[in-house]
Amino acid sequence: MLTNKKVIVTGSSGFIGRHLIRELEKRNANIVKLDLHNGYDLSIWENVRRIEKFDIAYHLAAKIYIPDSYKRPLEFYRTNILTTLYMLELCRLYNAKMIFPSSYVYGKPKYLPIDEIHPVEGFNTYAQTKIICEKICEGYSRDHNVKVIILRPSNCYGNGQNINFLIPKIIQQARTKKIQLNDPNPKRDFIYIDDLVDAFIKAALYFESNFEIFNIGLGKSYSVKEIVTFIINNFPDEIKVKFLSSDRKIEIMDTVYDVNKAKQKLNWTPKVGLKAGCKKLINDLKTNMSDS
């Protein structure tokens, strides 16, 4: 139970943070919101050390937009690694539990579906920072008895996500009756935001061991072309679709998660399929537009 538990959420104003906070509020948790936009720079230890005692930390704060990581690598390494290190140290001091969302860290798959023991690979700056943070989490758990649960979400989507990400970008373009994208063939595993938040909640309630890593995904992969088809089928008008040849070499053509460990140990299972999730997201956007 999370009732009356003091819960820290870093990156609280982000896409996942906002959805997680709404669920924590339903469960009557005592929530402390920490975000750079609210003046909390968690890459400075003096700021972190002033945070009062808590029971659970959801450390969502991170630089995540991969194209920016190629322009500002120092900012990505500094922010993602230092904020994680400092939150782990605070968890050590307060005997608190930390839930850490990692990312897709497997590089080009050696086999499918990908389970948690698949080798990791820092195939871009963002993934490299997450791998480093995972190792720091493992070290704090092993050497200092900090309880840490790492979730490795697949591609998350849902209401309120930045339109730079694939699914909201396609929906935004569909509203203009013209979709233009690059390579239609890469396939990815997607997870709806409500299912990811459910995994976050269940991770906080997991006490069987001090350190675990869980893949959180749908367990199926879909191509860009298939997603476009799902989306345009929810619009009444004809939509023109054009795929361009991409200048960027796509090395990873398919990623699909094995999520059996999360199903067995967390008693978690994804409930929203991709077609249903896309339809729900489109309906949410239509509702938001009619209310505004």
N, C-alpha and C positions, 0 to 999 in steps of 0.2 A: 504494500500500500504506500502511496505517496502523500496521503493526507497529512498536512502539517509538516512535511519534510521541507527543509530549506534547500532549495534547488537553484543553483547558478546556471544561467544560460548565457554564454558568451556568443557574440554575433547575433544578438536577440532580434535585431531589426531586419535580418536577412530573410530570404525566401523560406528556408527550412525553419529558422528560428521562430518566425511568426506563427507558423502552423503548429510547431511543438508547444509554444507557450499557450495557445488556445486549448490544447489537449491537457496540459498540466493544470490550467485553471479549472477545467472540468473536474479534475481529480483533487482539487483543493490543496495543491502544493503551495508552499510559501516561496514565491518566485522572485529572484533578483536578476534583473535584466542588465547585462553589460555589453556595450557596443561602442565601437569607435565613433559612430555618429552621435552618441550621447556623451562623448568626452572621455571614454575609458580606453586609453591606449595600453593594451595588455602586453605590449612588447617592452614595457618599462617595469622592472621589478618593483620599484617603489610604489607604483600604482596598484599592482597586483597584491602586494603585501598588506595594503590597507583594507582589503576585502574581509568582511567579518566571517566568522565560522559558519560552515554550511555542511550539508550531508552528501549532496550529489552535485557534480559539475558536468553539464553538457557543454563540451568545448567545441562550438561550431565556428568560432571566429577564425577566418583564414582568407587569404587571397586565393581566388579560385578560377578566374577567367584565363584560360590557357594562352590565348594570343598575347595577353598583357605580360605573361611570364617571360616571353622572348624579348620584350622591350625593357622590362625592369626586373631582371632576375634577383638582384640584391634585395629588393623590396619583398619579393616572394620568400626567399630563404630567411630573411630577418624576421618577417612577420610570422610566418607559419611555424618556424622552429622555436623562436623565443617564446611566443605566446603559449605553445604547448608545454615547453619546459617549465615555464613559470606556473602554469596551472597545475602541473603534476607536483611541483614542489609544494604548492599550497595544499593540495590534497594530502600530501605526506604529512604536513604540519597539523592538519585538521582531522586526519584519519577519515578522509572523505573518499567517495567513489567517483571515478571519472568515466564518462562515456565519450569516446572519441570517434567522430566520423572520418574515416580515411577516404579512399576513392578507388577507382579502377587502377590497380598497381601491377598488373600482370604482363604488360607489354603484349607482344605478339603471342597468342596462345600456342602452347605446345600440345594441348589437347582440349577438347570440349566435351561436356561442359566444364567450366573452370571451378575447381574447389579451392578451399583455403590453403591447402598445402602446395598448390601450384607455385613455381618460382616467381618471385617479384622482379620487376625490371623498371628502372627509372627512365622511361622512354620520352619524358619531357620534364621541364623544370618543376611543374606543379606535382607530377607524380613522384619525382625525386624527393621533394620536401615531405610528402606524405609518408614515403618509405622511411625517411630519417626519423620522422615523428613517431612512427610505429615502433621503431627500435628503441627510442627513448622511453616510450610507454612500457615496452617489455622490460627494459632495464629497471625502471622505477618499481614495477610490480615484483620483479625477481629479487632486487637488492634492498628494497625499502618497504615491501609489503603493501604497496598501493594497489587497491582494487581497480582494474582497468578493463573495460569492454570496448573493443574496436569493432566498428561496423564498416564494412566496405560496400557502400551502396553502388548499384549500377546507375545508369542515367536516370536521374529523378526529374519529374515534371509535375505540373499542377498549377492551380490558380495563383497568380501573383508572381510567377517566374519572369525573369528578365527576357525580353524578346530576342536577345542575342543567342539564346539556346534554341535547339532545333525545333521542338514541337511548337512552342509559342511563336517562333518565327514563321513556320508554315501556316499556322492559323491566321496570323496577322496578314500574311500575303494573300491567303485565300479570301479574306474579306475584301481585297482589292480586285478579286477575280483573275489574278495573275500570280502564278508561283514560279519563281526562278531559283534553282538550287544547283549545286555542283553534282558530284558523283551520286547516282541513285542507288548504288549497290551495297555500300557498307551496311552491315547489320549490327544492331546493338540490343542489349538487354535493357529494358526500361522498367522503372518502378514508380508507381503513383505516390504522390506525397502523403496521402493518408496511410498507406501501407508502410511507408518509411517511418512515419511518426509512431505507428504502432510498434515497430521494431525498437525504436528508441525507448519507448515506455517499458517494453518487456526486458530490454537490456538492463534497465535500472533495477528491475525486480529479480534479476538473475544472481544467485548467490552460491552456485555450485563450485565455482573456482575463482581465484583472484585475477586471472588473466585469460581472456578468450578473444578470438577473432571470428567474425561471422560475415559471410557474404549475404547481402540483402538485395535481392532482385526478383524479377518475375520468373526466371528460370526458362525463358524463351527469348529468342532474338528476332528482330524485325528489321527489314531494310528501309532505307529512306523512302524508296518508291512505295513500299507497302504502307508506310505511315501517311504519305501524301494521299494515297487512295482512301485510307480510313477517314481522313479529315475531309476531303472534298465530298465524300458521300453524305456528309452532314450539312452541306450547303445546297440550297435549292437551285442556284444559278450555275451555268456552265463556267468552269474555271480553266483557264489555259495554264498548262504546265510545261516548263522547259527546263531540261537538265543540261548544264554546261560541262565541258571538260575541265577538270580541276587542275590548277597549276601545282597544288600540293599533292605529293605522292601519298596515297593512302596505303599504309603498310598493314594496318589491322583491319581485316575485312569482316570479321565476325567475332563477337564476344557474347557468350551466354554463360550465366552463372549456374553452378550447382548450389542450391540453397537448402539442401537436406539437413545440414548441421543446425541451421537456425530453426528449421521446423522441429527438429528433435529436441534440442536443448532449450530453446527459447519458447517453444510452443507457439511459434509465429508462422503464419503463412500469408502470402499475398492474396488479396481478395478482389482487386480491381485489375481486369485484363486491359490490354492496350486499347482495344476498340472502345470499350466502355469508358476508359479514362479519358481518351480524346473527346468522346461525346460529352462527357461531364464537364470537361474544361471549356469546350465551345459553349455549352449551355450557361456555365458560370459567367463567361465573358458577355454573353447576350444579356443576362440578368443584370450584370454590373452596368452595362450601357443603358439599359432601360431605367435603372434607378438613378442614373446621374443626370 
